[in-house]
Amino acid sequence: MTSRTEWLRPTLLATSLALFMTDPVLADNAALPDTVPAEFKVTDFLLDNGMEVVVIPDHRAPIVTHMVWYKIGSADEPPGKSGIAHFFEHLMFKATAHHAAGEFDRAVSDIGGSNNAFTSYDYTAFHETVAPSDLELMMSFEADRMRNLILTDDVIKTERDVILEERRSRIDNNPQAVLDEEVDAALWQNQPYRIPVIGWMQEMEQLNRTDAVAFYNKYYRPNNVVLIVAGDVQPETVKALAEKTYGKVARGPDLPPRVRPVEPEQNTKRTVTLSDARVSVPSFSTQWVVPSYHTAKPGEAEALDLLAEILGGGNRSRLYQALVIKQGIASSAGAYFQGTMLDDTNFTVYGAPRGDAKLADVEAAVDAEVARIASDGVTPDELEKAKDRYVRSMIFARDKQDSMANIYGSTLATGGNVQDVQQWPDRIRKVTTDEVKAVAARYLVLARSTTGYLLPQQQAGN
């Protein structure tokens, strides 16, 4: 059975846990207003209780994706309560004053739909895919559990045991996941992104009913929610249904701004090494703290996105062509930029050797490609090709309702708005070669990087 909980991590390697929901690249089905018919235009409105609603029409198939994004994630947790956001995601599937535990899941299954949920650093989201005729039912269930959960000590204890076992199976039994946590703790010196989304075991064990109720009452309110509805629907219909269901939920107290501890200036190179008998192929990743779309100066995040694409975004990237194709020393090599975060984020390069090649040789070759862009920049041709690939991704994203829902939801839950999504292709098109070179030189400095090494047991001490 597929696990309900799938938390997002920004520090993924090619060999690490999968990225469960959406790529940070922004794309949009309304980005080319001259080519998008009126019936596909995105609509954005507020309910009287402060709940934001975004409707993304797509009439090609009789289905609809319904997503409720709470602007609360693990980075917002009180000190000493790590894992409470993810824990509460689980609790949302328990009984309410109007529905027994499991009734929501059974209702979705009975109508042939699907549902799931996930927790990240900056948000928690719940989603269903059903026929349009069942949209009101989904809204009714979600509106009910937004405020009417029944949280007993027995419910808390049972579900706490579930998340503890989840941590053992998905983190403690996975060398890559263990290393990822340690690298995060080294990369971030002050920012709460250094704490794992699922939480630290010793703090998870202490989570209780008082913690859960306080968390629920503070954050699970309509004025802390973005509702995304994508599919075979009309905006007027969605608005009427939302007012009928969610509109009855009382607005909560206004939440204070999401101000978190500020990361200090980083001026050292840090390394983290894990040797494990379960590892057969060594690998490494190097990370830097960089601005996100929410914190960057104009154009910087777009330049970082294109830098990641040119440097290591696929089999046409510099790293893949140089290390995998030409030199033949790497089985994998790449780069990625986790742009959709509320605070600063990370830029990562990674690699693993092939055959008799040494990990040190792969790492040196990756570092050389990074340094080459920082000193010499990129060519106009490769920049234009990278832009073409990114803007085309906007078109491909329209083929999947859940992709569009995730793009809009993650953007709005991290300080962005509908216009940010819609204008993204134009901003990408304006990035220059000088801007790509500038962000590489400014941010990808080895003297203030964090590198993680995952090694077979016999390589300990090498």
C-alpha positions in Angstrom: 0.0 0.0 0.0 1.3 3.4 -0.9 2.1 5.6 2.1 -0.2 8.6 2.6 2.7 10.8 3.8 5.3 12.0 1.3 7.3 15.0 2.6 9.3 17.1 0.3 13.1 17.5 0.7 15.1 20.1 -1.1 18.4 18.2 -0.8 17.9 15.3 -3.1 20.6 13.5 -4.9 20.1 11.3 -7.9 20.3 8.3 -5.6 18.3 9.7 -2.7 14.6 9.7 -1.9 12.3 10.6 -4.7 11.0 14.1 -5.1 7.4 13.3 -4.4 5.3 16.1 -5.8 6.6 18.8 -8.1 9.8 20.3 -9.5 10.6 23.8 -8.3 10.6 25.1 -11.9 7.6 27.4 -12.4 5.5 26.9 -15.5 2.0 28.2 -16.4 -0.9 27.5 -18.6 -1.7 31.2 -18.7 1.8 32.4 -19.4 1.1 33.2 -23.1 -2.1 35.2 -22.9 -2.3 35.7 -26.6 -2.5 31.9 -27.2 -4.6 30.7 -24.3 -8.3 30.6 -24.9 -10.5 32.4 -22.4 -11.9 29.1 -21.0 -8.4 28.2 -19.8 -7.7 31.4 -18.0 -6.7 31.1 -14.4 -9.1 32.7 -11.8 -8.1 33.9 -8.3 -10.5 35.1 -5.6 -10.9 35.4 -1.8 -13.8 34.1 0.3 -15.1 36.3 3.0 -13.3 34.2 5.6 -9.9 34.9 4.0 -9.5 31.7 2.1 -7.8 32.1 -1.3 -9.1 30.1 -4.2 -7.4 29.5 -7.5 -9.3 27.9 -10.4 -7.3 26.4 -13.3 -9.8 25.2 -16.0 -8.9 22.2 -18.2 -11.8 20.7 -20.1 -10.0 18.0 -22.0 -11.0 15.2 -19.6 -13.9 14.9 -17.1 -11.7 15.0 -13.9 -10.8 17.6 -11.4 -7.8 17.9 -8.9 -8.7 19.5 -5.6 -5.8 20.7 -3.4 -5.9 22.4 0.0 -2.6 24.1 0.9 -2.0 25.1 4.5 0.7 27.7 4.8 2.3 25.8 7.7 5.3 23.5 7.4 8.0 22.0 9.5 10.1 25.2 9.5 7.3 27.0 11.4 7.3 24.5 14.3 7.9 25.7 17.8 11.4 24.8 19.2 11.5 21.3 20.6 8.4 20.2 18.7 10.0 18.9 15.5 7.7 16.7 13.4 4.4 18.3 14.6 3.5 19.5 11.1 4.0 16.1 9.6 2.3 14.5 12.6 -0.7 16.7 12.2 -1.0 15.8 8.5 -1.6 12.2 9.7 -4.1 13.3 12.3 -6.2 15.1 9.7 -7.4 11.6 8.5 -8.9 10.8 11.8 -12.5 11.1 13.0 -14.4 14.4 13.0 -17.6 15.5 14.7 -19.4 14.5 11.5 -17.5 11.6 10.0 -15.9 8.5 11.4 -12.2 7.7 11.0 -11.6 6.3 7.5 -14.9 7.5 6.1 -13.3 10.2 3.9 -10.9 7.6 2.4 -13.8 5.2 1.8 -15.8 7.9 0.1 -13.0 8.7 -2.3 -12.5 5.0 -3.1 -16.2 4.4 -3.6 -16.3 7.1 -6.3 -13.2 5.8 -8.0 -11.0 8.8 -7.0 -7.7 9.1 -5.3 -6.4 11.1 -2.4 -3.2 11.8 -0.5 -1.3 14.4 1.4 2.3 15.7 2.0 4.2 17.9 4.3 7.2 20.1 3.4 9.3 22.8 5.1 6.9 25.6 4.1 3.4 24.0 3.7 1.2 21.0 4.2 -1.2 20.0 1.4 -4.1 17.6 1.0 -5.4 16.6 -2.4 -8.1 14.5 -4.2 -8.7 13.7 -7.9 -12.3 12.9 -8.7 -15.0 13.5 -11.3 -16.3 17.1 -11.4 -19.7 15.9 -10.0 -17.9 14.9 -6.8 -16.1 18.1 -6.2 -18.7 19.4 -3.7 -18.3 16.2 -1.7 -14.5 16.7 -1.5 -15.0 20.3 -0.4 -17.4 19.2 2.2 -15.0 16.7 3.7 -12.1 19.0 3.7 -14.1 21.9 5.2 -15.3 19.6 7.9 -11.8 18.4 9.0 -10.4 21.9 8.9 -12.1 22.6 12.3 -14.0 19.5 13.5 -11.3 16.9 14.3 -11.7 14.8 17.4 -8.3 14.4 19.0 -8.2 12.0 21.9 -5.2 10.7 23.8 -5.7 7.2 22.2 -5.8 8.8 18.7 -2.6 10.7 19.4 -0.7 7.6 20.8 -1.7 5.4 17.9 -0.7 7.8 15.2 2.5 8.8 17.0 3.5 5.2 16.9 2.9 5.3 13.1 5.1 8.3 12.5 7.9 6.8 14.7 7.9 3.7 12.6 7.8 5.8 9.4 10.9 7.5 10.6 12.6 4.2 11.3 11.8 2.7 7.9 12.2 5.8 5.7 15.1 7.5 7.4 17.0 5.4 9.9 17.1 2.4 7.6 18.2 4.4 4.5 21.9 5.5 4.5 21.2 8.2 1.9 18.4 9.7 4.0 20.5 9.6 7.1 23.3 11.5 5.3 20.8 14.0 3.9 19.7 14.9 7.4 23.3 15.4 8.5 24.2 17.5 5.5 21.1 19.7 6.1 22.2 20.2 9.7 25.7 21.3 8.5 24.5 23.4 5.6 22.0 25.5 7.7 23.6 27.0 10.8 20.5 28.8 12.1 17.6 28.5 9.7 15.0 25.8 10.6 15.5 24.1 7.3 18.3 22.3 9.1 15.7 20.3 11.1 14.2 17.3 9.2 10.5 17.6 8.1 9.6 14.3 9.8 11.3 15.5 13.0 14.0 14.3 15.3 13.2 10.9 17.0 13.6 12.1 20.6 11.2 15.1 20.0 8.7 13.0 18.0 8.4 10.6 20.9 7.2 13.5 23.2 4.5 14.9 20.9 1.2 14.9 22.7 -2.4 15.9 22.5 -1.7 19.4 24.0 0.8 20.0 21.2 -1.6 18.8 18.5 -4.6 20.8 19.7 -2.5 24.0 19.9 -1.1 23.5 16.5 -4.5 22.8 15.0 -6.2 25.8 16.6 -3.4 28.1 15.4 -2.8 27.1 11.8 -5.8 25.1 10.5 -8.0 28.1 9.6 -9.4 29.2 6.3 -7.4 32.4 6.3 -4.2 30.3 6.3 -5.2 28.3 3.2 -4.9 28.3 -0.5 -7.4 26.2 -2.4 -6.4 25.1 -5.9 -9.0 23.5 -8.2 -7.7 22.3 -11.6 -9.7 20.5 -14.2 -13.1 20.3 -15.9 -14.7 23.0 -13.9 -16.0 26.6 -14.4 -14.8 29.3 -12.0 -18.3 30.4 -11.2 -19.2 26.8 -10.2 -16.1 26.5 -8.0 -16.8 29.8 -6.3 -20.4 28.8 -5.5 -19.3 25.4 -4.1 -16.5 27.0 -2.1 -18.8 29.5 -0.5 -21.3 26.8 0.3 -18.7 24.6 2.0 -15.5 26.4 3.0 -17.4 29.7 3.4 -19.1 28.3 6.4 -15.8 27.8 8.3 -15.1 30.8 10.6 -12.1 32.9 10.0 -9.3 32.4 12.6 -7.2 35.1 14.2 -4.8 36.8 11.9 -1.4 35.0 12.0 1.8 37.0 12.4 4.3 37.2 9.5 6.3 34.1 9.0 9.6 35.5 10.2 12.2 32.9 10.9 15.8 32.9 12.2 18.1 34.5 9.7 21.1 32.5 8.4 24.4 34.1 9.3 27.1 34.8 6.8 28.8 31.5 5.8 32.6 31.5 5.4 33.7 27.9 5.9 33.8 24.7 3.9 32.1 21.8 5.7 32.1 18.1 4.9 30.0 15.3 6.2 30.9 11.6 5.6 28.9 8.5 6.2 30.3 5.0 5.5 27.8 2.2 5.5 28.0 -1.5 4.6 24.7 -1.2 2.6 26.3 1.3 0.2 27.9 -0.3 -2.9 28.6 2.8 -5.1 30.0 6.0 -3.5 28.5 9.3 -4.2 28.8 13.0 -3.2 26.9 16.2 -3.3 28.0 19.8 -2.7 25.5 22.4 -1.7 25.4 26.2 -1.3 22.9 28.5 0.4 21.4 30.7 -2.3 18.3 33.0 -2.6 14.9 31.5 -3.5 12.3 33.0 -5.8 10.8 34.6 -2.7 14.1 36.1 -1.3 16.2 36.8 -4.5 16.8 40.1 -6.1 15.0 40.6 -9.5 16.4 38.1 -12.0 18.6 36.1 -9.7 16.4 33.1 -9.1 15.7 32.8 -12.8 19.4 32.9 -13.5 20.0 30.2 -10.8 17.3 28.1 -12.5 19.0 28.4 -15.9 22.4 27.8 -14.3 21.2 24.5 -12.8 19.7 23.5 -16.2 22.9 24.3 -18.2 25.3 22.9 -15.6 23.4 19.7 -14.7 19.8 19.6 -15.7 19.8 16.5 -17.9 21.6 14.6 -20.6 22.3 17.8 -22.5 23.9 19.5 -19.6 27.6 20.3 -19.2 28.1 17.8 -16.3 26.4 14.9 -18.1 28.2 15.5 -21.4 31.6 16.0 -19.8 31.6 13.3 -17.1 29.2 10.6 -18.3 29.6 10.9 -22.1 33.1 12.2 -22.9 35.2 11.2 -19.9 33.1 8.2 -19.0 34.0 8.5 -15.3 30.6 9.1 -13.8 27.4 7.0 -13.7 25.5 10.1 -12.7 26.2 13.8 -12.4 23.9 16.8 -12.2 22.7 19.9 -10.5 19.4 21.4 -9.2 18.1 24.5 -7.7 15.2 24.3 -5.2 13.7 27.7 -6.0 10.2 27.5 -4.5 10.9 28.1 -0.8 9.8 30.8 1.6 13.3 31.6 2.7 16.7 31.1 1.2 17.3 27.8 -0.4 20.1 25.5 -1.7 21.8 24.9 -5.0 23.3 21.4 -5.4 25.7 19.5 -7.6 26.2 15.8 -7.3 27.9 12.8 -8.9 28.8 9.1 -8.6 31.7 7.2 -10.3 31.5 4.5 -12.9 33.6 1.4 -13.2 37.1 1.9 -11.8 36.9 5.7 -11.6 37.4 7.3 -8.2 34.9 9.5 -6.4 37.6 12.1 -6.0 38.0 12.3 -9.8 34.3 12.8 -10.3 34.2 15.5 -7.6 37.2 17.3 -9.1 35.6 17.2 -12.6 32.3 18.6 -11.2 34.1 21.4 -9.4 36.0 22.2 -12.6 32.8 22.7 -14.5 31.3 24.9 -11.8 34.5 27.0 -11.8 34.5 27.3 -15.6 31.0 28.8 -15.6 31.9 31.2 -12.7 35.0 32.4 -14.6 34.0 32.1 -18.3 30.2 32.2 -18.2 27.9 30.3 -20.6 27.5 30.7 -24.3 24.5 32.5 -25.8 23.5 29.4 -27.7 23.4 27.1 -24.6 21.5 29.8 -22.7 18.9 30.1 -25.4 18.5 26.3 -25.6 18.0 26.2 -21.8 15.4 28.9 -22.0 13.6 27.0 -24.7 13.5 23.8 -22.6 12.2 25.7 -19.6 9.5 27.6 -21.5 8.4 24.4 -23.3 8.0 22.9 -19.8 5.2 25.3 -19.4 3.3 23.7 -22.3 4.0 20.2 -21.1 2.8 21.1 -17.6 -0.6 21.8 -19.0 -1.0 18.1 -19.8 -1.2 17.2 -16.1 -3.8 18.8 -13.8 -1.8 17.8 -10.7 1.3 19.5 -12.1 -0.5 22.8 -12.6 -2.1 22.5 -9.2 1.3 21.9 -7.5 3.0 24.7 -9.4 0.4 27.3 -8.3 -0.1 25.9 -4.8 3.6 25.7 -3.9 4.1 29.3 -5.3 1.2 30.8 -3.4 2.1 29.0 -0.2 5.6 30.4 -0.2 4.9 34.1 -0.7 4.2 34.3 -4.4 1.0 35.0 -6.4 -0.7 34.0 -9.6 1.0 36.8 -11.5 4.4 35.4 -10.4 3.5 32.1 -12.1 2.1 33.7 -15.2 5.0 36.0 -15.8 7.7 33.4 -15.2 8.4 32.6 -18.8 8.9 36.2 -19.7 11.3 36.6 -16.8 13.2 33.5 -17.9 13.5 34.9 -21.4 15.1 38.1 -20.1 18.0 36.4 -18.3 21.4 37.2 -19.9 24.7 35.3 -20.0 26.2 37.9 -17.7 23.5 37.2 -15.1 24.1 33.4 -15.2 27.9 34.0 -14.8 27.3 36.4 -12.0 25.2 34.1 -9.8 27.7 31.3 -10.4 30.6 33.5 -9.3 28.7 35.0 -6.4 27.1 31.9 -4.8 29.0 28.8 -6.0 32.1 29.3 -4.0 33.8 26.1 -2.6 35.2 27.9 0.4 31.6 28.3 1.8 30.0 25.0 0.6 28.8 21.9 2.3 29.8 18.5 0.8 28.3 15.1 1.8 30.0 11.8 1.0 28.2 8.5 1.0 30.8 5.7 1.0 30.9 1.9 1.2 32.0 0.6 4.6 35.5 -0.4 3.4 36.3 3.2 2.3 36.0 4.5 5.8 39.0 6.8 6.5 39.9 7.2 2.8 
